[in-house]
Amino acid sequence: MPENITAEINEILYSGQLGYGKHGKIFEHKLQNFIGCDYILSVSSYNIAMLIVLSTLGLKENDEVIASPVSCLASNQPFAVKGLKVIWADINPETGSLCPDDVRSKITKKTKAIFHNHFCGYLGDIDAINSIGKEFGIPVVDDGIEAFASQYKSNKLGNVGTDVTVFSFQTVRLPNTIDGGAIIFKDKELYEKALLIRDYGIDRKKFRTVDGEINPACDIKLEGYAGLMSELNSFIGTKQMEDIERLLTLQKNNAETWNKKIAHFETIHSLKLTGDTIPNYWVYGTLCKNRPEAIENFKKNGFYATGVHINNNLYSIFQDKNSLKGVNQFMDQFVAIPSGWWLNNSDI
């Protein structure tokens, strides 16, 4: 580890300020500039990010939310924690993204939010889903757990007009803060509400008296979480952001090489892009006629291939095991192969 980095880490460890502070604000500022957004807050984990969103939107037990079962369990488990009723919408089997027509058909008077998962960094039809949310007065949340830096119409996710966007910075993501996440709000009022919820509902400007004691006149009106990102995690994030463009370029170059290789095969093709989108190529998505055989062949040739997730409508916790045609077709064919920054392009 470079000596200057070691010195900075030691400075944090012995500073007496391990919780959110200077480095947290710097990290948020770097994220803000990179994405092009106004209202962003870093958090201690993606799970906490989702819970903060649910609380900020005022979702209560038995409220209905529409979501994609083709996503990470981490995206959907918070719904069960809050006692929400998940209504699974079908997907486009060529893209892995929510089918707007099916989303529309699932809306009821009980629907309180639409969660738009962008599977493996491949963005869905953002305009269509956002338009449905606006038509029915329902907030839309872009679930960017795997989609940091993916682009829609030349804008990065988080700056595409959606009400709320959630990111994960867990160990396998970019940027990697070991654990952490971020939330972006389009609306300033929701952002300010979330700032309180992130920190137990506390307004720190009023929480203590001039002599440092807890102020009994400072009321707590909102539910809240221990959601602040530590200074050490924030520092790691700032260092990651200094190198983010190079890492993303490596992933894009790897994907372009896979495009050329895949073109020679009839039994496999790349995942279809939705409209004017550019994935972050966290993985390179493919659809294969014989998924088990394709996974085996890629592994024999030294490439770790995987289906990444299983469709969450199989889990009893969500109480909706309805079979969805697009989901079944997609899961029978989807295979992710490596295109991360760590992969040597010449190996492909």
N, C-alpha and C positions, 0 to 999 in steps of 0.2 A: 504494500500500500504506500503511495507517495507520502513523504514526510509531512507536507502541508495539510493533506487530508487527515492524517493521524492527529496532527496538532489541533485541527478544527474540531474533531470528534472529542478529544480530551477537553477542549475548552467547553464544549456543551456539557459533558459529563460532570465537570466540576464547577459549572456556572451557578448552580442553585436554581436553574430554570430549565427543568427537563420537560415540563408540560408546554403546551402550545404558546409560542411567543414569536421572537424575531424571525426565526427560520420558517415557522409556519406561515407567516405573512409573506415572506419572500417567495416561498413555494407557490402560494396562491397567486401571487402577482405574475410569476412566470407562466403558470397555467392560463391565467386570464389573457396574457399577451399572446400566447401560442394559439389559443382557441379563438380569441376575438369575442369574448363575452364580458358582461358587466358584473354579474352577481354569482360568485363562486365561493364555496367553502370546502376546505379539506376536512376529512374525517378519519377516524381511527381504523375503520374497516368498511368494506363494501356492505356487509350485513347491517352495520349501524347506519350507513348511508340510506339503505332502503327503509329501515325503520323510521329514520328521521323524515323521509319523504312521506311515508304513510301517515305519520303524526301531523306533519305540516299541512297535508291535504285534508286533515280532519276525518280520516276514514275510521269507521267504527265497526264493531263486531256485526257480522251478517251483511255488511255492505258487499255489493258485487263488484269485482274487477275483472276486466277482460285481459287475458294474457296468452302467450304462446307456450305450448307444452314442449316445444323444441327449443330448449334453453337450458342453462345451468340450473341445477337444483338451488344454488345460492340465490338465483333471481326470484324464485317462487316461494321458498320456505318462509320468508317474512310474512307472506299472506296468511299462512297457517298460524304463525305466532300471534298475529293480531286478530285471528278469528274471522277473517274475511272469506267470502265465498268466491272461489276462483271459477270463472267461466272460460273454458279453453276455446280459443278460436283456431280455425284451421289455417294452414300455411300454403303458400305456393310451392309445390314440390320441386320446381326448377331453381328456386332461390333460397328456400329455407326461411322466408320472411312471412309475416302475417298477411293473410289474404284480406284486403279491404272489404270485399263484399261479404265475407263471412263475419268479419268484425261487426259490420253494420247489422247483420241479421241477429247478432247475439245481444244487442243493446236492449235493456229494459229500463223501467223507471227506477230500478234499484242500482243500475250501473253508476259507479262513482268515479271510475278512472279506467284508462286504457294503458296497458304497459306494453310498449313496442320494443321487443327484444331484437337486437341486431346480431344475428347468429354468427359467431366466430369472426366478427369484424366486418361481415358483409351486410351493408345497410339495406333496409327495407324501403317500401314506398312511403317515405316520410310525408310528402305533401298530401297523399290520399288519406292516410291515417289521421294526420293533423286536421284535415278538412272535416272528417267525421266527428272528431272531438269538438271542433268549433260549432258544427251544425247542431249537436245535441247538448252543448254546454258542459262537456265532460273533459277534465284535464287529461292530457296525454303525457306520459313519461317515456322518454327514450332510454331504454336499458342498454347502456354502452359498456356492459361488464367486460366485453372482449373487443370493444370497438373504439378505443381511444385513438384519435387522429384519423379515423376513417372520414372520407369526405363525401358530401352531397351537394351537387351543383356548385362545386369549387369552395364550399364552406365546410369547415370541420364540424363534426358532430358536437353539439353543445352551442352551436351558432347557426342553427337551421330553422329557428322559429318555433321549436317545441317548448311546451310549458316548463318541463323539468327534464334534466338529463343526469344520469347517474353513471359514474365510472368506478372501476376497481383498479387499485394499484398493488394488488397482491403479488406474490413472488413470481408468477409466470406472466405478468403483464408488463406493458410499457406505459408510463414509467413505473419502475418497481421500487416501492418504498418498504419492502419486506411485508408489510400489511398496511392497508389504508385505502382510501377512496376519495371521491369528490362528488359534489352535487352542484349543478348549475340551475339557476332559476331565471326565467324570463321576466318575472314580476318581482319588483323590489319589495313589496309588502310580504310576499311569501318568503323571500330571502331573509328578511329581518326576523320573521317568526322562526325560521329554521335556525338562525344564529342562536336564539335562546334555547330551542329544543336540543341543539347539539351539546349544550352545557347544562343539563339538568333543569332547563327552564330559567336559568339564572341570568339576570341583567348585572354583569360584573361592575358596571359603573355605579350601581346603587347598593350592591350586596354587602359592602363593609362600611363601617363608620370611619371617621378620620383617624381614630385610634386603632383601627385594624380589626375591630370586633364585628361579628355578623350583625347587620342592621335589621332589627325587628320590623322596621317600616317597609322593608323591601319584600313585597309579596311574591310568591311563586304561583303563577296562574296556569302554567302549561306543563304537561308531562315532558320528560326529557331523558337524555342518555349521557353516558360518559363517552362523548363522541369526538373529543378533541384529539387531533394527531400530535404525537410527541415531537419534541424538537429534533430528536435523533432521526426519526422517520422522515420528518420534513426536510432535514439536511440532505439525507440520501436522495430524496425526490428532487431537490434543486440541482444536485450533481447529475442526476439522470437527465434532467431537462436540458442541460448544457450539451448533451450528446444525442438528443432525441432525433434530430433531423438525419444524422448519419445512420442511426440504427434503422429508422423507417425506410431510408433509401436502400439499405442492404436487403430489407424484406421485399421491397418492390422489385428490385433486380432479380431476386430469387424467384419471385412469382412470374416475372417475364420469361425467365429460363424455363420454368415449368410449362408455361403456355406453349412454348415451341416444342417441348418434348411430348406433351399430351396430345398435340395435334396429330401425331403419327399413329394414334390408337383408335380403333373403332368402338372398343368396349368401355371407354372412359372419356368423359369430357369435363371441362372445368365448370364450376358452379356459375350459373348465369348471374350477371350483375343486374341490379334493379336500376333502370334509368341512368342518369348521369351520376354515377357513384364510383368512388375509388376505395376499396377496402384497405385496411392497414396491413393485411396479409399476416396477421397473427398466426394463421395457418393458411395453407393453400387448399381450398375446398374443391372436391371433385364429386361427380356422380358416376357410379360404376354399375354395370349390368350384373356383375357377380361380386357383391361386396366382400364376402368372406375370402374368396380367392384373391381379390385385389389387395386386401390387407395383408394376406400371407405373402404374396409376391413382393410387395413393397418392403416388407420386413426382411425377406430373404436377400433383398438387394441393399440392405443396410439403412433403410428409411423407416422410421417409426411411424406407422400409419394407424389411424384410430377413428372410431365414430364419434369421439369426444364426449358426447352426452347420450343419455337415453331419454326418450320422450316422457316428460313428467306426469302425463295423464295415466301412467301405469302405477303411480304411487297412491296408496290408500289415503294418505294424509290429506290429499286435496279433494277427495270425495267426488271426483268427476272422471270416471274411467271410460267415458264415451269414446268410441273409435272414430278417428278423423281420417278421411281418405288421403288428403294431401300429406298429413303427418306420416301415415304408414308408408306411403310411396317414397317419401324423402328418406326416412330412416332405413328403408331397405337398400338404399343406394349410396348414401353419403359416406365419403371417406375423406378425412383430413390428412394431408401429408405435410412435412416440415417446410417452412419457408422463412423461419425466424432469422434474426440478424446473426445468430451464432452459426448458421449453416454456411459452409463454404460453397460458394456458387459453382466452383469447378467440380465439386463432388456430384452435382446434379447431372 
